[in-house]
Amino acid sequence: MSTFMMKDINPRGRHWVICTRVSRMWDYRGGTDDGQIRHVDLVLLDAEGTPMYAEIGPNNIESKKPLFAEGKVYTLKRFRVIKSKPVYRPVESEFMIEITCHTLIKEKHDFPTDFPIYAYNLTKFADLPMLVGENKCFIDVIGIITEISELTTIQLQNQTRATSRRTIILRDQSNYEMKLFLWGQRASEFDADEVCALSQDGPVIVIFVGMLMKSYRGEYSLSGNTACRWYINSEVTEVDDFFDSLGGDFQPIKRVTPDEHQYIPRPVNVEPQQKTLHELFEISPYDFPTEGFCCIITISRIDPFISWWFPSCNRCSRTALPDGNDYKCSHCGCTGSTFKYKICVIGTNGTDEAEFVFFGAVGQRLIHKDVKLLMRSCHKANDIPSEITSLVSQKYLLTINVTSKCFDKAQRSYQVNAINCAYGRQPTIPIVKKLAARFAGGKRKATSLEGTSSTEASLQESHQNIKNTPASKDTPALTLSKTKDCSSRMMILSIMNWKMT
C-alpha cells in the first residue's frame, strides 16, 4: 500500500494514506482545566518532517482518542483534508486533517529510526513583543532556563476556580530574557525538581512550543496552557548550536518563591450608585466614577444601522478593518482579531432614554449564544437575528459607564459593564413624555408621541427614523413598506409581533 507525504494531500482527494508520528496531542476544554472536552488536537509529522494539525471532533472522541498516543507512529486512511482553521494553529499549514468515524488508524512498528519527532518553528525573542494579541499561530521558542518559581495558585478574574501557575525565566543566545507562565495542568506537569537537578551539571536548554504572547501591566510574557509542550536538552540542531554558543559557561537554575506583587490581585469592587436616566444625564461625562452607575432600563428599540458584531483586535480591542482575506488593526497593526458582540439598543425608564452598548462577553451574557452562531444564522451581513430583535420590551438592571461618544456629543451613550438583574419581558414600555431639544442641528419630536401607548410610540419613532434617514453610500434610505435592508424590517416586525401577543 503506497503512502503519501503530508505536502501532497489536499481537500480534492478522499483516498489519502499517510504514515505519521503523533508529535503532540492534547484535549481542548474551552480554556478551563476541568471542562468538557470539546475536541482533541494533534500535531502530526511525516517522514520528511512536514507537520500538519489534526483534530478529533466531539462525536468521535470516545472511539478515536484511545487509538492515539503521543510519540507513536501510525498509518492513517479515510480521513478528511480541510482548510486549516484561521486561528490558534499549532503549525503553519494550508490544510488540516479531520479524524472522522470512518478513519482507520493502525499503529506502525517498522519505521525508520530517524523518523522525525519534534515539530516547531522558532521565533526570536526580539520579535515576540510584536506578537502580543496575535492568535493565528501558536509560538515556539528556545532558551536556557535561568529561574523557576514554585507552583502557585492564582485566582483569575475570568475563571470561577483558582488555577495553578509556574513562572520560568528564559534567556536566548543574545542574553534577551523573557518571562514564561505555565498554567493549570501544564504548570503541575513541569518537573521543577528534575530540571533544577539537571542544571547542576550543565545548562538546561529547552524548546517550548504551543504558546501565546501576552502583555499585562506593560510587561511582556509568554503563556503556555494545554497546547504547550517542552523539549529539554533534545538532540536537535538548534539545541546543539545553543550549547556551542555558551562555551561551557552556565549557572545552576535559581529557584524562587513568588513575591506578593507577582500575584494577580482581585479587583476592589466599589458598589455603584443607582440613578435614573434623567439623573445620569445631569451628570457630566467627566464626573462619572470609575465604577460607573447602576440604572434600570427597558429596551425600547434596536438601532438597525449599527452592526451588532465587530472584529475586535486581540491586542488593543479596537475594531479591526478588512485587509485582504483577514482583518488588521489600523491602530496597532495587529493582524489577530476575534469576532465579538456590539449590540446597540435604545433604553428608557420613563425619565429619559439613551443608547446602551453591550460589548463582547457582556453581549454574550445578554444573548446566551456565541456570536459566531448568530453570524452563521444570517443570510446577509446586515441582518439582525431574532435573538437580538426580541430584546425589545425586556427590562434589566445594568452597571454602565459613559462611552467616548459622550465627550464630544450631547447624546448619551453608555457601555454596559454588567447585567445585574433581568426582570423579563414587560407589558408596556415606559413613555418619555417630554424630551428637550438637546442635539445641535435637529430637535427630537417627542411631543408628537405623547398620549400614545409605549409600543405604538416605539413603532412610530422607528418608522419615522427609517423614513427620515437620508440616502448615502454607506446608509441607504429605507421605508417601512419598501426596503432591501431586512435587518430593520426584522426589528420592526419583532416589535409588532410582541404587541400582538
RAHUZI-V106583 format. One record per pair of residues at least 24 apart in sequence whose C-alpha atoms are under 8 Angstrom apart, sorted by the first residue. I is the first residue (numbers start at 1). J is the second residue. Records with the same first field share a line. If there is no record, write none. Layout:
I = J + J
//
This chain:
5 = 46 + 47 + 48 + 50
6 = 45 + 46 + 50 + 51 + 52
7 = 50
9 = 81
10 = 81 + 82 + 95
11 = 80 + 81 + 82 + 83 + 95
13 = 81
14 = 78 + 79 + 80 + 81
15 = 77 + 78
16 = 77 + 78 + 79
17 = 75 + 76 + 77 + 78
18 = 46 + 75 + 76 + 77
19 = 46 + 47 + 73 + 74 + 75 + 76
20 = 44 + 45 + 46 + 47 + 73 + 74 + 75 + 76
21 = 45 + 46 + 71 + 72 + 73 + 74 + 116 + 117
22 = 68 + 69 + 70 + 71 + 72 + 73 + 74
23 = 70 + 71 + 72 + 117 + 118 + 119
24 = 70 + 71 + 229
25 = 69 + 70
26 = 226 + 227
27 = 226
28 = 226
32 = 159
33 = 163 + 184 + 185
40 = 65
43 = 90 + 91 + 119
45 = 116 + 117 + 118 + 119
46 = 115 + 116
47 = 115 + 116
48 = 115 + 116
49 = 115 + 116 + 119
51 = 91 + 93 + 119
52 = 91 + 92 + 93 + 95 + 96 + 97
53 = 84 + 89 + 90 + 91 + 93 + 95 + 96 + 97
54 = 96 + 97 + 98 + 99
55 = 96 + 97 + 98 + 99
56 = 98 + 99 + 100
57 = 98 + 99 + 100
60 = 99 + 100 + 101
64 = 99 + 101
67 = 105
71 = 117
72 = 107 + 108
73 = 107 + 108 + 109 + 111
74 = 105 + 106 + 107 + 108
75 = 105 + 106 + 107 + 108
76 = 103 + 104 + 105 + 106
77 = 103 + 104 + 105
78 = 102 + 103 + 104
79 = 103 + 104
86 = 136
87 = 135 + 136 + 137
88 = 135 + 136 + 137 + 138
89 = 136 + 137 + 138
90 = 137 + 138 + 139 + 210 + 227
91 = 119 + 120 + 121 + 137 + 138
92 = 137
120 = 209
125 = 172 + 176 + 177 + 178
126 = 176
128 = 213
129 = 213 + 220
130 = 334
131 = 213 + 334
132 = 212 + 213 + 214 + 215 + 314 + 315
133 = 213 + 214 + 313 + 314 + 315 + 316 + 334 + 336
134 = 212 + 213 + 314 + 315 + 334 + 335 + 336 + 337
135 = 212 + 314 + 336 + 337
136 = 336
138 = 209 + 210 + 211 + 212
139 = 209 + 210 + 211 + 212 + 213
140 = 207 + 208 + 209 + 210 + 211
141 = 207 + 208 + 209
142 = 172 + 205 + 206 + 207 + 208 + 239
143 = 170 + 171 + 172 + 173 + 205 + 206 + 207
144 = 170 + 171 + 172 + 203 + 204 + 205 + 206
145 = 169 + 170 + 171 + 203 + 204 + 205 + 206 + 253
146 = 170 + 171 + 251 + 252 + 253 + 254
147 = 253 + 254 + 255 + 256
148 = 192 + 253 + 254 + 255 + 256
149 = 255 + 256 + 257 + 258
150 = 192 + 255 + 256 + 257 + 258
151 = 187 + 188
152 = 258
154 = 263 + 264
155 = 264 + 266
156 = 264 + 266
157 = 266
164 = 188
173 = 242 + 245 + 246
178 = 220 + 221 + 222
179 = 220 + 221 + 222
180 = 221 + 222 + 223 + 224
181 = 221 + 222 + 223 + 224
182 = 223 + 224 + 225
183 = 223 + 224 + 225
184 = 225
185 = 225 + 226
186 = 224 + 225 + 226 + 228
196 = 252 + 253 + 254 + 255
199 = 251 + 252 + 253
200 = 251 + 252 + 253
202 = 250 + 251 + 252
203 = 243 + 250 + 251 + 252
204 = 232 + 233
205 = 232 + 233 + 239 + 242 + 243
206 = 230 + 231 + 232 + 233 + 234 + 239
207 = 231 + 232
272 = 399
276 = 349 + 351
277 = 348 + 349 + 351 + 352 + 353 + 354
278 = 351 + 352
281 = 412
285 = 402 + 406 + 407
286 = 407
288 = 401 + 402
290 = 401
291 = 401
292 = 399 + 400 + 401 + 402
293 = 399 + 400 + 401
294 = 397 + 398 + 399 + 400
295 = 397 + 398 + 399 + 400
296 = 349 + 395 + 396 + 397 + 398
297 = 347 + 348 + 349 + 395 + 396 + 397 + 398
298 = 347 + 348 + 349 + 392 + 393 + 394 + 395 + 396 + 426 + 429 + 430
299 = 345 + 346 + 347 + 348 + 391 + 392 + 393 + 394 + 395 + 429
300 = 345 + 346 + 347 + 348 + 392 + 393 + 429 + 458
301 = 345 + 346 + 347 + 392 + 458 + 462 + 491
302 = 344 + 345 + 346 + 389 + 392 + 491
303 = 344 + 345 + 346
304 = 384 + 487 + 488 + 491
305 = 475 + 488
306 = 344
307 = 342 + 343 + 382
308 = 341 + 342 + 343 + 344 + 384
309 = 339 + 340 + 341 + 342 + 343 + 371
310 = 339 + 340 + 341 + 342
311 = 337 + 338 + 339 + 340
312 = 337 + 338 + 339 + 340
313 = 337 + 338
314 = 338
339 = 371 + 372
340 = 371
341 = 371
343 = 388
348 = 429 + 430 + 431 + 432
349 = 430 + 431 + 432
350 = 430 + 431 + 432 + 433
351 = 432
352 = 432 + 435
353 = 432
354 = 411 + 412 + 413 + 414
355 = 412 + 413 + 414
356 = 413 + 414 + 415 + 416
357 = 413 + 414 + 415 + 416
358 = 415 + 416 + 417
359 = 415 + 416
362 = 416 + 417 + 418 + 419
365 = 419
366 = 419
382 = 485 + 486 + 487
383 = 485 + 486 + 487 + 490
384 = 486 + 487 + 488 + 490 + 491
385 = 487 + 490
386 = 490 + 494
389 = 490 + 491 + 494 + 495
390 = 494 + 495
392 = 494 + 495
393 = 425 + 426 + 427 + 428 + 429
394 = 422 + 423 + 424 + 425 + 426
395 = 422 + 423 + 424 + 425 + 426
396 = 420 + 421 + 422 + 423 + 424
397 = 421 + 422 + 423
409 = 439
410 = 438 + 439
411 = 438 + 439
428 = 453 + 454 + 455
429 = 454 + 455
430 = 454
431 = 457
455 = 495 + 499
459 = 492 + 495 + 496
462 = 492
//
